[in-house]
């Protein structure tokens, strides 16, 4: 059995070597999801987003559903970002404001009072993991 530090090292190596070969963030996300599944880390849906310094947009994001084989790439307007910041019981807002990960066993029923997590539970998902990507002292 592979240890957790070994798996983390394998993931970091994949991101730094194989991940850099992708021509777009969408291609990267699809292949990253496939790679995690090959490591027996069951990933059915993935969302990757980042804030940007741009007068026309606050961020950009990509989501991918393996079940639907559907990729969505979108720009987050400043207005949409402000609406997100107002949603106090939102996993993304928690990550942005606290800079901490969220790991929830949806089967156990503790959805932290977050409607998005309740929706995932009702859709049959069993776990949720949200991780901040830290660069220096800032959360991306």
Legacy VTK file of the C-alpha trace (Angstrom):
# vtk DataFile Version 3.0
C-alpha trace
ASCII
DATASET POLYDATA
POINTS 140 float
0.000 0.000 0.000
1.291 3.443 -0.919
1.699 5.886 1.967
0.032 9.309 2.002
3.353 11.214 1.605
4.240 8.983 -1.390
0.895 9.703 -3.044
1.302 13.429 -2.398
4.772 13.326 -3.959
3.431 11.448 -6.988
0.688 14.049 -7.438
3.118 16.959 -7.124
5.465 15.311 -9.631
2.602 14.737 -12.084
1.475 18.370 -11.799
5.007 19.716 -12.291
5.971 17.360 -15.137
2.888 16.083 -16.971
0.635 18.961 -15.983
2.812 21.509 -17.742
2.347 19.716 -21.084
-1.326 20.627 -21.424
-2.293 23.389 -23.839
-5.217 24.616 -21.721
-6.489 24.568 -18.160
-9.438 22.477 -19.333
-7.161 19.791 -20.756
-5.099 19.866 -17.562
-8.168 19.429 -15.325
-9.524 16.463 -17.295
-6.185 14.654 -17.291
-5.549 15.534 -13.633
-8.909 14.029 -12.691
-8.047 10.872 -14.670
-4.639 10.677 -12.982
-6.143 10.955 -9.496
-8.582 8.169 -10.330
-5.702 5.957 -11.506
-4.193 6.487 -8.038
-7.480 5.133 -6.594
-8.480 8.591 -5.374
-12.073 8.575 -6.614
-12.759 11.977 -8.144
-16.159 12.355 -9.802
-16.234 16.137 -10.017
-13.531 18.736 -9.823
-13.535 22.531 -9.702
-10.443 24.687 -10.096
-10.659 28.442 -9.830
-8.316 31.345 -9.374
-8.566 35.054 -8.759
-7.045 37.341 -11.379
-5.978 40.975 -11.393
-8.075 42.313 -14.228
-10.476 45.258 -14.462
-12.966 43.132 -16.419
-12.927 39.901 -14.366
-12.335 38.788 -10.791
-11.365 35.225 -11.666
-11.555 32.265 -13.964
-12.628 28.710 -13.263
-12.998 25.240 -14.741
-15.289 22.448 -13.622
-15.374 18.882 -14.879
-17.838 16.053 -14.265
-16.549 12.570 -15.123
-20.067 11.097 -15.117
-21.346 13.610 -17.654
-17.938 13.942 -19.363
-18.631 17.665 -19.319
-16.110 20.469 -19.035
-17.148 24.046 -18.234
-14.739 26.947 -18.447
-15.932 30.354 -17.338
-14.928 33.836 -16.279
-16.083 35.128 -12.886
-17.153 38.761 -13.054
-16.481 41.173 -10.215
-20.236 41.209 -9.538
-20.400 37.386 -9.324
-17.385 37.369 -7.004
-19.020 39.923 -4.686
-22.177 37.778 -4.612
-20.032 34.781 -3.620
-18.442 36.772 -0.800
-21.919 37.522 0.569
-22.798 33.797 0.766
-21.470 33.119 4.258
-22.385 29.404 4.244
-20.589 28.543 0.998
-17.592 26.179 0.744
-15.743 28.478 -1.666
-16.326 31.515 0.543
-15.039 29.556 3.551
-11.850 28.639 1.694
-11.344 32.211 0.443
-11.969 33.843 3.817
-10.213 31.323 6.080
-7.526 29.895 3.812
-8.297 26.450 5.230
-9.331 23.204 3.624
-12.782 21.723 4.030
-13.046 17.959 4.299
-16.577 16.643 4.834
-17.904 13.102 5.086
-21.246 13.706 3.383
-22.459 10.200 4.271
-22.114 11.063 7.958
-24.541 13.909 7.384
-22.528 16.872 8.674
-22.783 19.362 5.815
-21.736 22.306 8.011
-25.027 24.055 7.256
-23.919 24.618 3.649
-26.623 24.204 1.015
-24.067 23.313 -1.690
-22.838 20.387 0.402
-26.419 19.312 1.148
-27.051 19.303 -2.607
-24.016 17.105 -3.222
-25.156 14.700 -0.518
-28.644 14.507 -2.024
-27.068 13.833 -5.440
-25.313 10.777 -3.971
-21.818 12.119 -3.381
-20.099 10.707 -0.312
-17.200 13.094 0.342
-16.209 16.683 -0.306
-12.697 18.070 -0.224
-11.956 21.729 -0.883
-8.368 22.944 -0.805
-6.952 26.462 -1.033
-3.988 27.011 -3.312
-1.602 29.230 -1.404
0.955 31.423 -3.172
3.051 33.345 -0.684
0.546 34.755 1.795
-2.310 35.006 -0.710
-5.009 32.476 -1.570
-5.551 31.996 -5.269
LINES 1 141
140 0 1 2 3 4 5 6 7 8 9 10 11 12 13 14 15 16 17 18 19 20 21 22 23 24 25 26 27 28 29 30 31 32 33 34 35 36 37 38 39 40 41 42 43 44 45 46 47 48 49 50 51 52 53 54 55 56 57 58 59 60 61 62 63 64 65 66 67 68 69 70 71 72 73 74 75 76 77 78 79 80 81 82 83 84 85 86 87 88 89 90 91 92 93 94 95 96 97 98 99 100 101 102 103 104 105 106 107 108 109 110 111 112 113 114 115 116 117 118 119 120 121 122 123 124 125 126 127 128 129 130 131 132 133 134 135 136 137 138 139
